[in-house]
Amino acid sequence: MRIVFVRHGHPNYRDDCLTELGHLHAEAAARRLENEPFDAIYSSTCGRARETAEHIARPHGLDVISYDFMREIRWGGRDGMEIPFNGHPWDTVDRMVAEGQTLMSARWAEEVPFAPNFVLECYDTVSKGIDQWLKELGFTREGEFYRVGKVTKETVAMVSHGGSSSVVFSHMFNLPFPFVCTAICPDFTAITVVTMRGKEGDLISPRFELMNDARHIRGLEANTYFGN
């Protein structure tokens, strides 16, 4: 199985939709992906992701299937608690790097600024949701890996956000979330392809086929990974 993860196009965050530029981004992504043999197109229920997915789905004659668990993550101290580096995860990890803090701690979720942060609840929601979705596609989580329940050559797309997709990659590949936030900073409509390969009954680890590729929007303005 191949899973094509796509971040949404340039957004109007206030109205949760694509801007005019965002529609251009989404159209460029759709042209880039028009020859992919998609069997299904999925998205976050957020408007900016769903609109992007609709551009991608249209050439394939597919309807978009939306899931709440892939909505964008939130960030901040629980119960109004002040936390160091209070900002988007990308800003936070940049400041951690500037202060020489490691991004590779296996106990990252127990440490400041993540421990008192409700981003952990979002992380849990996205992780559980992606595992349930993968199970429906034929891959069951066992410890750090996945058991192949059925062999499939399907290709599907999942359109979401910089934050929720970073959680997915952190969880699926057992990588510290802070590291993923700085190593994979998706531009608008950036494409990451993950493959799930193995025989029925095998215990497997997913593989990156392509990572964070946004060459299709070169020349368009407002190319940035910041925001969510």
DODREN-891270 format. One record per residue (C-alpha): residue number from 0; residue in one letter; x, y, z. Coordinates in nm, 2 decimals, always signed. Example, Ala and Ser with C-alpha at 12.3 -4.5 7.8 and 13.67 -1.06 7.14 Angstrom:
2
seq = 0	type = A	c1 = +1.23	c2 = -0.45	c3 = +0.78
seq = 1	type = S	c1 = +1.37	c2 = -0.11	c3 = +0.71
***
This chain:
228
seq = 0	type = M	c1 = +0.00	c2 = +0.00	c3 = +0.00
seq = 1	type = R	c1 = +0.11	c2 = +0.36	c3 = -0.07
seq = 2	type = I	c1 = -0.02	c2 = +0.65	c3 = +0.13
seq = 3	type = V	c1 = +0.02	c2 = +0.99	c3 = -0.01
seq = 4	type = F	c1 = +0.01	c2 = +1.26	c3 = +0.26
seq = 5	type = V	c1 = -0.05	c2 = +1.62	c3 = +0.15
seq = 6	type = R	c1 = -0.06	c2 = +1.94	c3 = +0.34
seq = 7	type = H	c1 = -0.34	c2 = +2.19	c3 = +0.26
seq = 8	type = G	c1 = -0.28	c2 = +2.49	c3 = +0.04
seq = 9	type = H	c1 = -0.23	c2 = +2.85	c3 = +0.15
seq = 10	type = P	c1 = -0.52	c2 = +2.92	c3 = +0.40
seq = 11	type = N	c1 = -0.74	c2 = +3.18	c3 = +0.53
seq = 12	type = Y	c1 = -0.72	c2 = +3.06	c3 = +0.89
seq = 13	type = R	c1 = -1.00	c2 = +3.28	c3 = +1.02
seq = 14	type = D	c1 = -1.26	c2 = +3.14	c3 = +0.78
seq = 15	type = D	c1 = -1.09	c2 = +2.80	c3 = +0.76
seq = 16	type = C	c1 = -1.08	c2 = +2.79	c3 = +0.38
seq = 17	type = L	c1 = -0.82	c2 = +2.83	c3 = +0.10
seq = 18	type = T	c1 = -0.72	c2 = +3.17	c3 = -0.02
seq = 19	type = E	c1 = -0.70	c2 = +3.24	c3 = -0.40
seq = 20	type = L	c1 = -0.33	c2 = +3.15	c3 = -0.38
seq = 21	type = G	c1 = -0.43	c2 = +2.83	c3 = -0.18
seq = 22	type = H	c1 = -0.65	c2 = +2.72	c3 = -0.47
seq = 23	type = L	c1 = -0.36	c2 = +2.77	c3 = -0.71
seq = 24	type = H	c1 = -0.15	c2 = +2.56	c3 = -0.47
seq = 25	type = A	c1 = -0.42	c2 = +2.29	c3 = -0.47
seq = 26	type = E	c1 = -0.46	c2 = +2.29	c3 = -0.84
seq = 27	type = A	c1 = -0.08	c2 = +2.25	c3 = -0.88
seq = 28	type = A	c1 = -0.09	c2 = +1.96	c3 = -0.64
seq = 29	type = A	c1 = -0.38	c2 = +1.80	c3 = -0.83
seq = 30	type = R	c1 = -0.19	c2 = +1.83	c3 = -1.16
seq = 31	type = R	c1 = +0.12	c2 = +1.67	c3 = -0.99
seq = 32	type = L	c1 = -0.09	c2 = +1.38	c3 = -0.86
seq = 33	type = E	c1 = -0.33	c2 = +1.33	c3 = -1.16
seq = 34	type = N	c1 = -0.15	c2 = +1.01	c3 = -1.27
seq = 35	type = E	c1 = -0.15	c2 = +0.85	c3 = -0.93
seq = 36	type = P	c1 = -0.38	c2 = +0.55	c3 = -0.93
seq = 37	type = F	c1 = -0.58	c2 = +0.66	c3 = -0.62
seq = 38	type = D	c1 = -0.84	c2 = +0.43	c3 = -0.48
seq = 39	type = A	c1 = -0.96	c2 = +0.68	c3 = -0.22
seq = 40	type = I	c1 = -0.90	c2 = +1.03	c3 = -0.11
seq = 41	type = Y	c1 = -0.92	c2 = +1.12	c3 = +0.26
seq = 42	type = S	c1 = -0.89	c2 = +1.45	c3 = +0.44
seq = 43	type = S	c1 = -0.92	c2 = +1.63	c3 = +0.77
seq = 44	type = T	c1 = -1.26	c2 = +1.78	c3 = +0.84
seq = 45	type = C	c1 = -1.11	c2 = +2.13	c3 = +0.84
seq = 46	type = G	c1 = -1.22	c2 = +2.34	c3 = +0.55
seq = 47	type = R	c1 = -0.87	c2 = +2.42	c3 = +0.42
seq = 48	type = A	c1 = -0.78	c2 = +2.05	c3 = +0.40
seq = 49	type = R	c1 = -1.11	c2 = +1.94	c3 = +0.25
seq = 50	type = E	c1 = -1.09	c2 = +2.21	c3 = -0.02
seq = 51	type = T	c1 = -0.74	c2 = +2.10	c3 = -0.11
seq = 52	type = A	c1 = -0.85	c2 = +1.73	c3 = -0.12
seq = 53	type = E	c1 = -1.14	c2 = +1.82	c3 = -0.35
seq = 54	type = H	c1 = -0.90	c2 = +1.96	c3 = -0.60
seq = 55	type = I	c1 = -0.69	c2 = +1.64	c3 = -0.59
seq = 56	type = A	c1 = -1.00	c2 = +1.41	c3 = -0.60
seq = 57	type = R	c1 = -1.17	c2 = +1.58	c3 = -0.90
seq = 58	type = P	c1 = -0.96	c2 = +1.44	c3 = -1.18
seq = 59	type = H	c1 = -1.00	c2 = +1.09	c3 = -1.04
seq = 60	type = G	c1 = -1.38	c2 = +1.12	c3 = -1.00
seq = 61	type = L	c1 = -1.36	c2 = +1.04	c3 = -0.63
seq = 62	type = D	c1 = -1.55	c2 = +1.18	c3 = -0.33
seq = 63	type = V	c1 = -1.35	c2 = +1.30	c3 = -0.04
seq = 64	type = I	c1 = -1.39	c2 = +1.10	c3 = +0.29
seq = 65	type = S	c1 = -1.32	c2 = +1.32	c3 = +0.59
seq = 66	type = Y	c1 = -1.20	c2 = +1.23	c3 = +0.94
seq = 67	type = D	c1 = -1.20	c2 = +1.44	c3 = +1.25
seq = 68	type = F	c1 = -0.89	c2 = +1.27	c3 = +1.40
seq = 69	type = M	c1 = -0.67	c2 = +1.44	c3 = +1.14
seq = 70	type = R	c1 = -0.78	c2 = +1.80	c3 = +1.23
seq = 71	type = E	c1 = -0.50	c2 = +2.03	c3 = +1.32
seq = 72	type = I	c1 = -0.34	c2 = +2.00	c3 = +1.66
seq = 73	type = R	c1 = -0.37	c2 = +2.27	c3 = +1.93
seq = 74	type = W	c1 = -0.08	c2 = +2.41	c3 = +2.14
seq = 75	type = G	c1 = -0.08	c2 = +2.57	c3 = +2.49
seq = 76	type = G	c1 = -0.05	c2 = +2.52	c3 = +2.86
seq = 77	type = R	c1 = -0.32	c2 = +2.32	c3 = +3.03
seq = 78	type = D	c1 = -0.57	c2 = +2.53	c3 = +3.24
seq = 79	type = G	c1 = -0.40	c2 = +2.85	c3 = +3.13
seq = 80	type = M	c1 = -0.06	c2 = +2.73	c3 = +3.27
seq = 81	type = E	c1 = +0.23	c2 = +2.93	c3 = +3.14
seq = 82	type = I	c1 = +0.49	c2 = +2.72	c3 = +2.96
seq = 83	type = P	c1 = +0.83	c2 = +2.80	c3 = +2.81
seq = 84	type = F	c1 = +0.84	c2 = +2.87	c3 = +2.44
seq = 85	type = N	c1 = +0.47	c2 = +2.90	c3 = +2.42
seq = 86	type = G	c1 = +0.40	c2 = +2.91	c3 = +2.04
seq = 87	type = H	c1 = +0.35	c2 = +2.67	c3 = +1.75
seq = 88	type = P	c1 = +0.56	c2 = +2.35	c3 = +1.78
seq = 89	type = W	c1 = +0.78	c2 = +2.47	c3 = +1.50
seq = 90	type = D	c1 = +0.87	c2 = +2.79	c3 = +1.68
seq = 91	type = T	c1 = +0.92	c2 = +2.59	c3 = +2.00
seq = 92	type = V	c1 = +1.17	c2 = +2.34	c3 = +1.85
seq = 93	type = D	c1 = +1.36	c2 = +2.62	c3 = +1.68
seq = 94	type = R	c1 = +1.40	c2 = +2.79	c3 = +2.02
seq = 95	type = M	c1 = +1.50	c2 = +2.45	c3 = +2.18
seq = 96	type = V	c1 = +1.77	c2 = +2.42	c3 = +1.92
seq = 97	type = A	c1 = +1.89	c2 = +2.77	c3 = +1.98
seq = 98	type = E	c1 = +1.93	c2 = +2.69	c3 = +2.35
seq = 99	type = G	c1 = +2.11	c2 = +2.36	c3 = +2.27
seq = 100	type = Q	c1 = +1.83	c2 = +2.13	c3 = +2.39
seq = 101	type = T	c1 = +1.81	c2 = +1.78	c3 = +2.24
seq = 102	type = L	c1 = +1.51	c2 = +1.70	c3 = +2.02
seq = 103	type = M	c1 = +1.58	c2 = +1.33	c3 = +2.04
seq = 104	type = S	c1 = +1.47	c2 = +1.24	c3 = +2.39
seq = 105	type = A	c1 = +1.26	c2 = +0.93	c3 = +2.41
seq = 106	type = R	c1 = +1.09	c2 = +1.09	c3 = +2.71
seq = 107	type = W	c1 = +1.00	c2 = +1.41	c3 = +2.52
seq = 108	type = A	c1 = +0.63	c2 = +1.38	c3 = +2.63
seq = 109	type = E	c1 = +0.73	c2 = +1.39	c3 = +2.99
seq = 110	type = E	c1 = +0.94	c2 = +1.70	c3 = +2.96
seq = 111	type = V	c1 = +0.88	c2 = +2.08	c3 = +2.94
seq = 112	type = P	c1 = +0.75	c2 = +2.23	c3 = +2.72
seq = 113	type = F	c1 = +0.54	c2 = +1.93	c3 = +2.62
seq = 114	type = A	c1 = +0.45	c2 = +1.78	c3 = +2.95
seq = 115	type = P	c1 = +0.21	c2 = +2.06	c3 = +3.07
seq = 116	type = N	c1 = +0.08	c2 = +2.11	c3 = +2.72
seq = 117	type = F	c1 = -0.26	c2 = +2.00	c3 = +2.58
seq = 118	type = V	c1 = -0.08	c2 = +1.92	c3 = +2.25
seq = 119	type = L	c1 = -0.03	c2 = +1.57	c3 = +2.41
seq = 120	type = E	c1 = -0.41	c2 = +1.52	c3 = +2.41
seq = 121	type = C	c1 = -0.41	c2 = +1.60	c3 = +2.04
seq = 122	type = Y	c1 = -0.11	c2 = +1.37	c3 = +1.98
seq = 123	type = D	c1 = -0.30	c2 = +1.09	c3 = +2.15
seq = 124	type = T	c1 = -0.61	c2 = +1.16	c3 = +1.94
seq = 125	type = V	c1 = -0.42	c2 = +1.16	c3 = +1.61
seq = 126	type = S	c1 = -0.22	c2 = +0.85	c3 = +1.69
seq = 127	type = K	c1 = -0.52	c2 = +0.64	c3 = +1.79
seq = 128	type = G	c1 = -0.71	c2 = +0.77	c3 = +1.49
seq = 129	type = I	c1 = -0.43	c2 = +0.68	c3 = +1.24
seq = 130	type = D	c1 = -0.39	c2 = +0.34	c3 = +1.39
seq = 131	type = Q	c1 = -0.76	c2 = +0.27	c3 = +1.36
seq = 132	type = W	c1 = -0.76	c2 = +0.40	c3 = +1.00
seq = 133	type = L	c1 = -0.46	c2 = +0.18	c3 = +0.91
seq = 134	type = K	c1 = -0.63	c2 = -0.12	c3 = +1.07
seq = 135	type = E	c1 = -0.93	c2 = -0.06	c3 = +0.84
seq = 136	type = L	c1 = -0.68	c2 = -0.06	c3 = +0.55
seq = 137	type = G	c1 = -0.53	c2 = -0.39	c3 = +0.66
seq = 138	type = F	c1 = -0.24	c2 = -0.30	c3 = +0.90
seq = 139	type = T	c1 = -0.27	c2 = -0.35	c3 = +1.28
seq = 140	type = R	c1 = -0.04	c2 = -0.18	c3 = +1.52
seq = 141	type = E	c1 = +0.16	c2 = -0.42	c3 = +1.74
seq = 142	type = G	c1 = +0.41	c2 = -0.24	c3 = +1.97
seq = 143	type = E	c1 = +0.62	c2 = -0.02	c3 = +1.75
seq = 144	type = F	c1 = +0.53	c2 = -0.19	c3 = +1.42
seq = 145	type = Y	c1 = +0.23	c2 = -0.31	c3 = +1.21
seq = 146	type = R	c1 = +0.10	c2 = -0.65	c3 = +1.13
seq = 147	type = V	c1 = -0.01	c2 = -0.71	c3 = +0.77
seq = 148	type = G	c1 = -0.37	c2 = -0.84	c3 = +0.77
seq = 149	type = K	c1 = -0.41	c2 = -0.83	c3 = +0.39
seq = 150	type = V	c1 = -0.18	c2 = -0.75	c3 = +0.10
seq = 151	type = T	c1 = -0.30	c2 = -0.46	c3 = -0.10
seq = 152	type = K	c1 = -0.16	c2 = -0.25	c3 = -0.39
seq = 153	type = E	c1 = -0.40	c2 = +0.03	c3 = -0.32
seq = 154	type = T	c1 = -0.29	c2 = +0.39	c3 = -0.33
seq = 155	type = V	c1 = -0.47	c2 = +0.64	c3 = -0.11
seq = 156	type = A	c1 = -0.43	c2 = +1.01	c3 = -0.03
seq = 157	type = M	c1 = -0.46	c2 = +1.18	c3 = +0.31
seq = 158	type = V	c1 = -0.48	c2 = +1.56	c3 = +0.31
seq = 159	type = S	c1 = -0.43	c2 = +1.74	c3 = +0.64
seq = 160	type = H	c1 = -0.20	c2 = +1.98	c3 = +0.82
seq = 161	type = G	c1 = +0.16	c2 = +2.04	c3 = +0.92
seq = 162	type = G	c1 = +0.09	c2 = +1.95	c3 = +1.28
seq = 163	type = S	c1 = -0.13	c2 = +1.65	c3 = +1.25
seq = 164	type = S	c1 = +0.08	c2 = +1.50	c3 = +0.98
seq = 165	type = S	c1 = +0.39	c2 = +1.55	c3 = +1.20
seq = 166	type = V	c1 = +0.21	c2 = +1.35	c3 = +1.47
seq = 167	type = V	c1 = +0.14	c2 = +1.08	c3 = +1.22
seq = 168	type = F	c1 = +0.50	c2 = +1.05	c3 = +1.11
seq = 169	type = S	c1 = +0.62	c2 = +1.06	c3 = +1.47
seq = 170	type = H	c1 = +0.39	c2 = +0.78	c3 = +1.58
seq = 171	type = M	c1 = +0.42	c2 = +0.56	c3 = +1.27
seq = 172	type = F	c1 = +0.80	c2 = +0.57	c3 = +1.26
seq = 173	type = N	c1 = +0.85	c2 = +0.59	c3 = +1.64
seq = 174	type = L	c1 = +1.04	c2 = +0.92	c3 = +1.61
seq = 175	type = P	c1 = +1.04	c2 = +1.19	c3 = +1.88
seq = 176	type = F	c1 = +0.78	c2 = +1.45	c3 = +1.80
seq = 177	type = P	c1 = +1.01	c2 = +1.75	c3 = +1.85
seq = 178	type = F	c1 = +1.26	c2 = +1.60	c3 = +1.60
seq = 179	type = V	c1 = +0.98	c2 = +1.55	c3 = +1.34
seq = 180	type = C	c1 = +0.87	c2 = +1.91	c3 = +1.39
seq = 181	type = T	c1 = +1.21	c2 = +2.04	c3 = +1.28
seq = 182	type = A	c1 = +1.31	c2 = +1.77	c3 = +1.03
seq = 183	type = I	c1 = +0.99	c2 = +1.76	c3 = +0.84
seq = 184	type = C	c1 = +0.85	c2 = +2.11	c3 = +0.80
seq = 185	type = P	c1 = +0.59	c2 = +2.08	c3 = +0.53
seq = 186	type = D	c1 = +0.54	c2 = +2.36	c3 = +0.28
seq = 187	type = F	c1 = +0.19	c2 = +2.42	c3 = +0.14
seq = 188	type = T	c1 = +0.07	c2 = +2.11	c3 = -0.05
seq = 189	type = A	c1 = +0.40	c2 = +1.93	c3 = +0.03
seq = 190	type = I	c1 = +0.37	c2 = +1.56	c3 = -0.06
seq = 191	type = T	c1 = +0.51	c2 = +1.28	c3 = +0.16
seq = 192	type = V	c1 = +0.46	c2 = +0.92	c3 = +0.04
seq = 193	type = V	c1 = +0.47	c2 = +0.63	c3 = +0.29
seq = 194	type = T	c1 = +0.47	c2 = +0.26	c3 = +0.18
seq = 195	type = M	c1 = +0.35	c2 = -0.04	c3 = +0.37
seq = 196	type = R	c1 = +0.51	c2 = -0.35	c3 = +0.23
seq = 197	type = G	c1 = +0.50	c2 = -0.71	c3 = +0.34
seq = 198	type = K	c1 = +0.33	c2 = -1.05	c3 = +0.31
seq = 199	type = E	c1 = +0.02	c2 = -1.14	c3 = +0.49
seq = 200	type = G	c1 = +0.10	c2 = -1.20	c3 = +0.86
seq = 201	type = D	c1 = +0.44	c2 = -1.01	c3 = +0.84
seq = 202	type = L	c1 = +0.53	c2 = -0.76	c3 = +1.11
seq = 203	type = I	c1 = +0.65	c2 = -0.45	c3 = +0.92
seq = 204	type = S	c1 = +0.78	c2 = -0.10	c3 = +0.96
seq = 205	type = P	c1 = +0.65	c2 = +0.17	c3 = +0.72
seq = 206	type = R	c1 = +0.89	c2 = +0.33	c3 = +0.47
seq = 207	type = F	c1 = +0.93	c2 = +0.68	c3 = +0.33
seq = 208	type = E	c1 = +0.92	c2 = +0.67	c3 = -0.05
seq = 209	type = L	c1 = +0.92	c2 = +1.05	c3 = -0.08
seq = 210	type = M	c1 = +0.93	c2 = +1.33	c3 = +0.18
seq = 211	type = N	c1 = +0.81	c2 = +1.68	c3 = +0.19
seq = 212	type = D	c1 = +0.82	c2 = +1.75	c3 = -0.18
seq = 213	type = A	c1 = +0.66	c2 = +2.08	c3 = -0.29
seq = 214	type = R	c1 = +0.83	c2 = +2.14	c3 = -0.62
seq = 215	type = H	c1 = +0.50	c2 = +2.18	c3 = -0.79
seq = 216	type = I	c1 = +0.43	c2 = +2.52	c3 = -0.63
seq = 217	type = R	c1 = +0.77	c2 = +2.67	c3 = -0.72
seq = 218	type = G	c1 = +0.72	c2 = +3.02	c3 = -0.85
seq = 219	type = L	c1 = +0.40	c2 = +3.07	c3 = -0.65
seq = 220	type = E	c1 = +0.41	c2 = +3.32	c3 = -0.37
seq = 221	type = A	c1 = +0.39	c2 = +3.26	c3 = +0.01
seq = 222	type = N	c1 = +0.57	c2 = +2.93	c3 = +0.01
seq = 223	type = T	c1 = +0.62	c2 = +2.87	c3 = +0.38
seq = 224	type = Y	c1 = +0.60	c2 = +2.58	c3 = +0.63
seq = 225	type = F	c1 = +0.49	c2 = +2.81	c3 = +0.91
seq = 226	type = G	c1 = +0.13	c2 = +2.81	c3 = +1.03
seq = 227	type = N	c1 = -0.09	c2 = +2.51	c3 = +1.07
***
